[in-house]
Amino acid sequence: MLTLSGIGKAYGGRILFADVSLQLNRADRIGLVGPNGAGKSTLFSIILGTLPPDDGKISRERGVTIGYLPQETAVTGDETVIELATAITPDFVKLRRIIKAWEADHPVEALHSEDIHDNAHDRFNELGGYRLEAKAKQILAGLSFREAEFERPARELSGGWVMRAHLARLLVQEPDLLMLDEPTNHLDLEALLWFQDYLQNYPGAILVISHDREFLNRLVGSVVEIRQSKLLRYRGNYDDYLEQRAAYEEQQLAAYKNQQREIGQLMEFVNRFRAKATKAAQAQSKLKQVERMEKIEAPTAADRKVSFSFPQPQRSGHRVITLENIHQAYGEKVVYRGMDFQAERDQRIVLVGPNGAGKSTLLKILAEVVIPQSGTRTLGHNAKAGYYSQNRIEMLNADRTVFEEAADTPQRVTEQFIRTLLGCFLFQGDDVFKKVSVLSGGEKSRLALVKLLLDPPNLLLMDEPTTHLDMASIDALVYALDQFQGTLVFISHDVYFIRALANHVVHVNAGRLTPYPGGYQYYLDKTKAQSARAALTAGGSNGSAPAQKTASATPRPSVDRKEQRRLEAEQRQARSNQRKAQQQLVDRLEKEIQQLEAKLAELTAELENPATYEKSGRAVEVNRELLHAQERLAELNPEWEAEAGKLAALQAEPRA
């Protein structure tokens, strides 16, 4: 379908590509990887024809179509969202507007008259207009657009939502080759999971640049790495690539060392005998042998594991933050009614749920960025909250350099440490002397993360912290947050990041919070959903009704208000009794587990005591007791986990 042959490209003496080739076939799913600045976006530009190569040529089959989604915000005019999503040709939007205007000016009974079958309508039908519009609406819904937003002008949307509309246009268009540069940056978790599933059945080829390793693992069948001005292709997904690359590096290093050993031996002979008349010819022959060798380059070091230690916050009390009976609405849209939430020390809580469920609102209430209309927010002993969102970049001083801004911290840290941390987040060399005012949005976000890590609060509230980070920077952030001695509540669309950090999941849907006392896989297992995306939109594992109450349209006349209050009081009492009974069950199980663990410690200590074996039969008896205690403990732990989950669900239910 498309072939790159002998491509070379250099900038200012730096060689990006030297005699590289790449074959793209119709069914390919290829991930393009490499460090920042390796030339990934340049290779995209060469394939698209917007940048000519210095050497080599590109061959494309006749009629092959290419669709491209850039990393940065794409432009938009006065189109609506649906017009942008269906803009498959320059004339399509114009034709749709002509037909919509005609329909608006004529009565319903005239819509199928011969008058409408003008050139615009015929041409619209030729382009499959109504079919494409239905397809566009389905794709827009998958990308989390609401139906009410379809006719909204795209220019009123944020840059991220405009990118989603452009992505929808490409999926409607279905080019033979879909080229995507960081397509997941502007998606929430629900939209990302839908997008992954959709691409599984995409009819064309896909070439994608992404720093989301879970996305690459789910999608690609091969990985092309840009390294040392070459393109190296590996079969399989991203995890397969890492394994094969490690094996390749090992082979490359062994070959390099062998060649260097051989060259060393030859040059030793040359240097020793080149001045000797009887050996000069032989020495010259060996020198030419060295010159004729095709030199093996020393393999570049694999991505180093990030390792640093940063300042830790003051220890908070056990209960870090509590929300009680929170009511929050935006106009007529009620987000929360009587919501309760609690975070404890050392918890890493990820908020999941469908788009628009209230996750960001909850995070902003916790951060006191949004003040709820009623209810209380209580910080625990010594608790100090810090909020990271895209708005955090406004707190940076535009007149400072990157280093000066990072160094503005109350913590006592060395210049070398600040430089190291900045390097982990892609500020290397002279980048640290750039003015904050000239940084891109992504660079400002990374700098804000550095400042946060240099002086972290003990309650970190983070909204999509991995956006604009490459894989090495994501690893650095995961490493830092894994060391973090505090409480973390976050929202993320990066499943790798979620799996690496979350030890607690809170599902948010329709004003209801359902906690799961375990990591992301525990949450998926407990929801028993057929897919990760279905788990986001489910109402919770216990099937309870949402916390947000709606008044009945036709109340039963047989129940007066006094009787209604009595019934509600009885229901509240019943729920309270149920919670108390469940709490007692969990406490009993915990007590038995603690007693068994203490007994195991005693029995183990007794077995380690030589005196035990001096008493006839005592060692056998202790072993029997130890085995019985271990078996009982193995039964109790999953029982406690199940009952603790039920208790957490009951405690999350509204008490009003």
Secondary structure as GFF3:
##gff-version 3
##sequence-region A 1 656
A	DSSP	beta_strand	2	11	.	.	.	ID=ss1
A	DSSP	beta_strand	14	24	.	.	.	ID=ss2
A	DSSP	beta_strand	29	33	.	.	.	ID=ss3
A	DSSP	alpha_helix	40	48	.	.	.	ID=ss4
A	DSSP	beta_strand	55	60	.	.	.	ID=ss5
A	DSSP	beta_strand	66	69	.	.	.	ID=ss6
A	DSSP	alpha_helix	81	85	.	.	.	ID=ss7
A	DSSP	alpha_helix	90	105	.	.	.	ID=ss8
A	DSSP	three_ten_helix	108	110	.	.	.	ID=ss9
A	DSSP	three_ten_helix	114	116	.	.	.	ID=ss10
A	DSSP	alpha_helix	119	126	.	.	.	ID=ss11
A	DSSP	alpha_helix	129	142	.	.	.	ID=ss12
A	DSSP	three_ten_helix	147	149	.	.	.	ID=ss13
A	DSSP	three_ten_helix	154	156	.	.	.	ID=ss14
A	DSSP	alpha_helix	159	173	.	.	.	ID=ss15
A	DSSP	beta_strand	177	181	.	.	.	ID=ss16
A	DSSP	alpha_helix	189	200	.	.	.	ID=ss17
A	DSSP	beta_strand	205	209	.	.	.	ID=ss18
A	DSSP	alpha_helix	213	219	.	.	.	ID=ss19
A	DSSP	beta_strand	222	227	.	.	.	ID=ss20
A	DSSP	beta_strand	230	235	.	.	.	ID=ss21
A	DSSP	alpha_helix	238	273	.	.	.	ID=ss22
A	DSSP	alpha_helix	280	292	.	.	.	ID=ss23
A	DSSP	beta_strand	319	330	.	.	.	ID=ss24
A	DSSP	beta_strand	333	344	.	.	.	ID=ss25
A	DSSP	beta_strand	348	352	.	.	.	ID=ss26
A	DSSP	alpha_helix	359	367	.	.	.	ID=ss27
A	DSSP	beta_strand	374	379	.	.	.	ID=ss28
A	DSSP	beta_strand	385	388	.	.	.	ID=ss29
A	DSSP	three_ten_helix	390	395	.	.	.	ID=ss30
A	DSSP	alpha_helix	402	407	.	.	.	ID=ss31
A	DSSP	alpha_helix	415	424	.	.	.	ID=ss32
A	DSSP	three_ten_helix	429	433	.	.	.	ID=ss33
A	DSSP	three_ten_helix	436	438	.	.	.	ID=ss34
A	DSSP	alpha_helix	441	454	.	.	.	ID=ss35
A	DSSP	beta_strand	459	463	.	.	.	ID=ss36
A	DSSP	alpha_helix	471	483	.	.	.	ID=ss37
A	DSSP	beta_strand	487	491	.	.	.	ID=ss38
A	DSSP	alpha_helix	495	501	.	.	.	ID=ss39
A	DSSP	beta_strand	504	509	.	.	.	ID=ss40
A	DSSP	beta_strand	512	516	.	.	.	ID=ss41
A	DSSP	alpha_helix	520	527	.	.	.	ID=ss42
A	DSSP	alpha_helix	532	537	.	.	.	ID=ss43
A	DSSP	alpha_helix	561	608	.	.	.	ID=ss44
A	DSSP	three_ten_helix	610	614	.	.	.	ID=ss45
A	DSSP	alpha_helix	618	652	.	.	.	ID=ss46
###
